[in-house]
Amino acid sequence: MRLLPCFVLFITIPFCPESPRYLLLQRKDKVAARKALVWLRGTDDVQAELTVIQKEGDVMSDDNKTVSVVGIFRDPFLRKAMVVCMVAIFSQQLSGIGPVTAYTNAIFLAAGLGKLEALYGTTGLFALQVASVFLSMILLDRAGRRSLLLIGLVGSTVCVFSFLGFSLAGNYGGYQWTTYANLGCVLAFIVVFNLGPAFIPWVLVGEMFSSSSRGAAMTLMSAGCHGVLAINTFLFPILQTFIGDWTFAIFGVCLVLGTTYLYTHLIETKGKQLDQIQTELRQKLR
C-alpha cells in the first residue's frame, strides 16, 4: 500500500506541465510559461503572476548569484527569515503529529479503548485527515497563511493538553468516559493540524525567499523537518515507557513556545508580492 502513491505519481507526472518559472526564467519561453500557468491555475487571468515571476527573475539577474545554505546563515536578513520558517516547521513536528500518526492504534489502546474501538478510531482519523486537507485548500487563500497557521497551532495545543488531562483523569480517577473524550481529542487534533500547520510552513518558505535563496531555504527546511520527525518518532515510545501520558505535556509546551514566537514574528503573506513581503519582514525582524 505504501508503494501505491509512488506508482500513481510515476504514471501521472509525465502528463503534468513543466514549471512556469522554469519555462519563463530558464528557457525564456513566455508562450509555454503562460500555457503551463493557465493549466495550473485553471484560468486565463495569469498575466499578473507572470509579471511577478519575471520581476523576480530580473532581480536574480542583477544579483547574478545563487545563495547557498552557508549563505543563508551569513546574510542577517535571510538568517532571521530562516529562523521564522524553522520555528514553523519545528512547531509542526514537535506538535506530536509524527507519533500520533505512527502509533495511533497504540495510543488509543493506552487511552483505554478496546481493540475494535481503536481500529475504528484509526480509520476515522485518516478519513478526517483527507477531508481536512481538502478543506484547508479552500481556506488557504481566504483566511490567509498567518491566520490559518496560528489557528491550527492554538487548536493543536488545546487538543494536546485536553488529551493529557483526560488521560490522567481516566488513569488516576477511573473515569470511563475519558476514553471517548481522548478519541475526540485525537480526531480534533488531526483536523486543526491539517488546516494549517501541516503545510503552511512550506508555503511560507516559498513566498518569503527569492529564487536565488529558495533552494537553500527548502534544503534547510527539509533537513529540519525530517530530522526532528525521525528523532520524535524514535523517542516517543521510550518516553511513553518512562513518563507515560506526560509525554504529551512536552508536545504541548513546544506548541505554546512555537505559537508565541510566530504570533510576534510572522507576517501575513497572502496576496503580496515578494518585494512587499520582504520589506514588511525586514521591518518586523529588526
N, C-alpha and C positions, 0 to 999 in steps of 0.2 A: 504493500500500500504506500510506503514511503517513496517508492520509485515512480508512482503514478504522476505526481506533479512534474517531475523531471521529464517524463515521457511526453506529457501534454505540451510542455514548453518546447521540447525538441521538435515536435510536429508543427506547432503553430508559429514559432518565431520566424521562419522564412517568409510568412505572409505579412509580417509587421513591416512598416516603412522604416527607412533609415532615420536617424536623429535629425530633426530640422536644424539644430545648432551645428551639427557636423556638416550637413549639406551646405549651409549658408557660409560658415566661417572657414571651413577647411577646403571644401570643393568649390566654393564660390558659385554655387548653382542656386540662384534665387527662385527659379521656377520649381525645381524639385523640392526645395525647402518649404515653399508655400504649399505645395501639394501635400507634403507629409504632415504639415501642421494642420491643414484643413481636415485631413483624415483623422488625426489625433483629437482635435477639438470638436469635430462634428459641426463646424460652422465655417462659412466663408469669411467671416469677420476676424481675420488674423493679422492684419497689417500692423496694428499697434504692437503686437507681440514680436513680429519680425523686426520692427524698428528697434525695440528694446534689445533683442539679440544682436543686431548689427552694431548698436552703440557699445554694448559690452565688448564685442569683438574689436571695435576701434580702440577702446581703452587698452585691451590686451596688446594690440599692435604698437601702441605708444610706449607701453612698459617694456615690450619685447622680451619678456621673460616669464617663465613658469615658476611659481613658488613651490619649493619642496617642503617636506614635513619639517625639516630643521628650520626652514624659512618662516614657517608659521610661528614658531616659538621666538624667533629673532625679532619679528615685527610686533611692536607693542599692541597695536590695534587688533591685528589678526589673532594674537595670543589671547587677548581678552574675549574676543568673539568666540574663539575656540573653547574657552572655559565655559561660556554660556551654553554652547551646544553639548559639551561633555557633561555638564551638570544635568541637562535634559535627558541624555542617554543613560547616565548613571541612575537618575531617578526612575527611569523606565525599568531598568534591570534590577535595581535594588528595591523595587516595589513588592517583589515576591512572585512576579508573573512566571519566571522560569520554573521554580519549584512547584508552583500551583498547577501548571500545565503538565509538568513531568511526573508529579506524584499526586495527581488529582484523586485517584481511587484510594490511595493510602491515606490521604488527608481526610477524606470522607469517612473511611473506616475508623481512623483515630478519633474523629469527632463524635463517633457513636452510631453512625448509620450502619445498617445491615448490608450484606454483600449485594443484594438486589437493589436496594435503595442507592448504594454507592454507584452502581452501574448506571442507574437512571440519571443520577446526578452528573456523572461524567458525560453521558450522551447529551444531556441538556446543556452542559457547559459549552461543548464545542458547537452545538447548534446556535446558541446565543452569540458565540464568538463570530461566527459567519454573519449573522444578522446585524450585529453591531458594527461590523466593518462596512457593510453597505450603508448603514445609517450615517456613519462618520463621513463617507464620501459625499453625502448630500449636505451635511452641515459644514464641511471644511471651508467653503467659500462664502458661507452665510454668517457663521458665528465668528470666524477669524481663528488664526492659529493660536495666538496667546490665550484667548478665552477658552478654547477647547482644551488646550493642554492643562491650564490651571484648574479648570472644572474637573477634568479627568483625574488629575493628581489629588485634588481635595476629596473627590469621591472615593478614590482608591484608599486614601488614608482612613476615611471613615469606615470603609468596609473591613480593612485590615484590623483596626482596633476593635471594631464590633465583633469580628470573628474571634479575636483574642479574649474579649470579655465573655462571650457566650461559651467558649471552650472552657474557660476557668470556672464559670458558673455550673456547667454541666459536670466537670470532673470533680470539683470540690463541694458543690452544692447539691449535686444529684438531680438537677432539673432535666427531665427527659425532653422537654420541648426545645431545648437549646440545640439539639442535633439538627432539627429542621431550620432553626434560625441560622445555624452555621452554613447549611446548604444555600439558603437565601443570600447570605453574605458573599459566598464564593461566586455565585451566579451574578450578583450585582457588581462585584469587583470586575468580572470579565467584561461586562457591558461598559462600565465607565472607563475602564482601562483602554478598551478598543475604540472609544470615542475620540481619544486624543493622544495619550502617552504612547500608544503602540506605534504610531507612525509619524507624528508631528516633528519629533527631533530630526528625522531625516529630511522633512520638508524644510525645516529651518536652515540646515546647513546648505541646502541647495539655493536658498534665497538670500542668505547673509554673506556668501562668499562669491567673488567673481570667478570667471572661468579659469583664470590663472592660478588661483589658490584652491579651487573647489575640489580638485582631485586629491590633494594632500589632506584637506579637511575631511573628506569622505574616508580616506585611509585611516586617519586617527579615530574617527567615529566608529568605523567598523571594528578596529582593533579593540577599542574600549568596550564596545557593546558585547562582542563575543568573548572577550577575556573575562569580564565580570559575569557573564552568563555561565561560562564554564565553572568558574570558582563557586558561584552561587549554587548551581545545581549539585556540585560535588559536596559542598559543605552542609547543605540543608539537612540531609539525613543524619549527619554527625551531630549537628546542633539539636535536632529533634531528639536524639538519644540522650543528650546531656541536660538540655533545659526545656525540652518538651514544647508546650504551646507558647512559651515566652520567646521562641524564635521569631514569632510574628511581631513582637514588640520591636525587634531590630529593624524589620521592614518598615514598620510604622514610623520610627524615628527618622530613618533615611528619607521617607516621603515628606515628613514635616520639614526637614532641613532643605531638601531639594525644592519644594514648593515655595518656601520662604525666599530662597535665593532667586528663583526665576520670577517671582512676583516683583522683586525690586530691580532686576537687571534685564529682563526680557522685554522687547518692544513688539508691537503688532506689525507684521509684515504683509498682511493681506492687501492686495491691490496696489502695492507700491513697487516702484522701480528700484533697481539695485542701488543707484546713487542716493536716492532718498532714504533707503533702508540703512545704508552705511553712514550717512550723515546723522540720522537720528541715533544710531547705535554708538557713534563716536561721542555724542553729547551725553548719552546715558551711562557710558562706561568711563567717563573722565575721572 
